[in-house]
Structures are given as structure tokens and as C-alpha cells.
Amino acid sequence: MLGIDPGLTRCGVGIVDVLHDRRVSLVHVGVIRTPSDAELPQRLLAVSEGIAAVIAEFHPDAVAVERVFAQHNLRTVMGTAQASGIAVAKAAEHGLPVALHTPSEVKAAITGYGSADKAQVGAMVARVLGLAEIPRPADAADALALAICHGWRGGATAPDAGATGGLTPAQRAWRAAEKSAAKRRL
């Protein structure tokens, strides 16, 4: 499972293996960096090439990308949206399924609280992965949180990863609520 926390200056990438019993192991974590004074086309190309290199090296089964949300800083949201588009396009280019998760979905999946702060998310990522330290910078921890969230929500491809036997009661309740909400929207 590849998680991508999109950004132009720092694009977090994290890969985890998620087993049917919810155990998670770290495969790779990193940050694709671009200089803020570089031209936009070169920055987007660097993000594209960085994501392609991670996909080529680790062959993930699926990609989870943070869904872009409105921010007060229009320049920041535009750069994030552009990097997000690159991530989704690279996944599609490699035939990988893509899921978009909001920051609150990821926070709720990792910490149990949709308004958790970055320190809480980072601490839980380290705990879930059995790491001695929180991955730095926060973009790296956020990418791992995305990958874990997607795997726990049934996006993993390990044998019977989507079966309810490997889910906690809270995850089964979450899945049932999602299905119920989807039916109401139809």
C-alpha cells in the first residue's frame, strides 16, 4: 500500500504491508523534495519522477492519496492540488487503484479522533509500525498514515484483507456506517 501526502515542496511517500489481522509493517518511507525557487513545471516533473521511482522500486498494490481540501492560502492549496493530480495520474499510468482520503478520515482511522493533531498522528504511526521514533518530517508520517488508513479500511490486498474477521468491532461499525450512508445517497 502506497500512501502519498501531496505537496510541491515536500511530497511524503510511505509504503506499508497490511495483513488481514491488521498488523502493519513498514516497507519504505521518504519525502520527494523540490526547491521552492524552481519553476513550477520542473517541480511537478520532480514529483512525478519521484513517485514513478517509488512505484517502480516497490510495486505497491494500491495508492492512497490525501484528498485536497480548501485552505485559506490559495497558493498552498493550488500546489497541493497539482501534486495530488500528479500522484493520481502516476498511479493510473501504472494501473494501480487509487483512493482519496480526507485528513479527518485518516486521523480517525489512525488515532480514533478525526481532529487529532500532527503530533498525535505521528505518534500513532510510530506505535502501529513499532518504530522507535516518529517519521520525520510530518509529510512522511502523514504518507504512512494514509497507507495504513487505506489498508485498514479494506484497501489492502493481502489474503482476505477485506474480510470482517480481521477487523476490529470499531472498524466493522465504521464499514457498516459507510455502506448505510452510501445507500442513503443513492
Protein Blocks (a to p, Z undefined) as FASTA:
>chain_A
ZZddddfklccdddddddfkopacdfbdcdddddfkbcfklmmmmmmmmmmmmmmmnopa
bdcdddddddfblmlmmmmmmmmmmmmmmmmmnopacddddfklmmmmmnopakbcfklm
mmmmmmmnopabdcddfklmmmmmmmmmmmmnopacbehklpmklpcfklmmmmmmmmmm
mmmmZZ
